[in-house]
Amino acid sequence: MRPPADQAAGEGPSRKRRVRTRHYRIALTNRHDRAVAGSVRFRVPVPRNEAIEVAPWFPAAPDREAVDGKQGVHAWERTFPAGETAAIRAGYRVSMPAGKSVLRF
């Protein structure tokens, strides 16, 4: 997985919200001599506070959501052809009040 494209910004004329956008590109290479079926999972943060908003970003819609009953976990089911590389792009945007403190944000 490549490091995220991380963008931080404020919203509105008075910048009353902090925004963080993260995009990932997950690349998998099948080094077998036959096709292999598999699943790629991606977790989007799930806020516990109503003031925090999280918007997922998926150019290709996931095949499953809330995987194994876990909120925020998405999965893509694929057959990976022998010797080929497949990439999935995913990310999210977190928005919160400017004065709010959140761990690891």
C-alpha positions as CSV (number, residue, x, y, z in Angstrom):
1,M,0.0,0.0,0.0
2,R,1.3,3.4,-0.9
3,P,1.5,6.1,1.8
4,P,-1.7,8.3,1.8
5,A,-2.1,11.4,-0.1
6,D,-2.8,13.5,2.9
7,Q,-4.5,16.9,2.6
8,A,-5.5,19.1,5.6
9,A,-7.6,22.2,5.1
10,G,-10.1,24.5,6.8
11,E,-13.6,25.0,5.5
12,G,-15.6,28.2,5.1
13,P,-14.6,31.8,5.3
14,S,-13.8,31.6,9.0
15,R,-12.3,28.1,8.9
16,K,-14.7,26.7,11.6
17,R,-13.9,23.1,10.6
18,R,-10.7,21.1,10.2
19,V,-10.7,18.7,7.3
20,R,-8.3,15.8,6.6
21,T,-8.5,13.8,3.3
22,R,-6.7,10.6,2.8
23,H,-6.4,8.6,-0.4
24,Y,-4.8,5.2,-0.8
25,R,-3.8,3.0,-3.7
26,I,-3.6,-0.7,-2.7
27,A,-1.8,-2.8,-5.3
28,L,-1.6,-6.6,-5.3
29,T,0.5,-8.7,-7.6
30,N,-0.4,-12.4,-8.2
31,R,2.9,-14.2,-8.5
32,H,1.3,-17.6,-8.9
33,D,1.0,-19.4,-12.2
34,R,-2.8,-19.5,-11.9
35,A,-5.6,-17.1,-11.1
36,V,-6.3,-16.6,-7.4
37,A,-9.6,-15.4,-5.9
38,G,-9.3,-13.0,-2.9
39,S,-10.6,-10.1,-1.0
40,V,-9.2,-6.7,-0.3
41,R,-10.5,-5.0,2.9
42,F,-10.3,-1.3,3.7
43,R,-11.4,0.3,7.0
44,V,-12.9,3.8,7.1
45,P,-12.9,5.6,10.5
46,V,-16.2,5.5,12.4
47,P,-16.8,8.6,14.5
48,R,-18.3,8.3,18.0
49,N,-19.0,12.0,18.2
50,E,-21.8,13.6,16.1
51,A,-19.7,16.7,15.4
52,I,-17.2,14.6,13.5
53,E,-18.2,13.6,9.9
54,V,-16.5,10.9,7.8
55,A,-17.2,10.6,4.1
56,P,-15.8,7.4,2.3
57,W,-14.2,7.8,-1.1
58,F,-14.3,4.8,-3.4
59,P,-13.9,5.3,-7.2
60,A,-15.0,1.7,-7.6
61,A,-17.8,0.7,-5.2
62,P,-16.9,-2.1,-2.8
63,D,-18.7,-5.4,-3.1
64,R,-19.5,-5.6,0.6
65,E,-19.9,-3.2,3.5
66,A,-19.9,-3.8,7.2
67,V,-17.8,-6.9,6.6
68,D,-18.1,-9.4,9.5
69,G,-20.5,-7.0,11.2
70,K,-17.8,-4.4,11.6
71,Q,-19.0,-0.9,10.8
72,G,-16.6,1.0,8.5
73,V,-15.0,-2.2,6.9
74,H,-15.5,-2.5,3.2
75,A,-14.3,-5.3,0.9
76,W,-13.7,-5.9,-2.8
77,E,-13.9,-9.4,-4.1
78,R,-11.6,-10.1,-7.1
79,T,-10.0,-12.9,-9.1
80,F,-6.4,-11.9,-9.6
81,P,-5.1,-13.3,-12.9
82,A,-1.7,-15.1,-12.9
83,G,1.2,-12.7,-13.1
84,E,-0.9,-9.5,-13.1
85,T,-1.1,-6.6,-10.7
86,A,-4.5,-5.2,-9.6
87,A,-5.0,-1.9,-7.8
88,I,-7.9,-0.6,-5.7
89,R,-8.2,3.0,-4.7
90,A,-10.0,4.0,-1.5
91,G,-10.0,6.8,1.0
92,Y,-12.0,9.1,3.2
93,R,-12.5,12.7,4.3
94,V,-12.8,13.6,8.0
95,S,-14.3,16.9,9.0
96,M,-14.6,18.2,12.6
97,P,-15.0,21.5,14.4
98,A,-11.8,23.5,14.5
99,G,-11.5,23.5,18.3
100,K,-12.1,19.7,18.6
101,S,-9.2,17.6,19.7
102,V,-9.0,14.0,18.3
103,L,-6.3,11.4,18.8
104,R,-4.2,10.5,15.8
105,F,-5.8,13.2,13.6
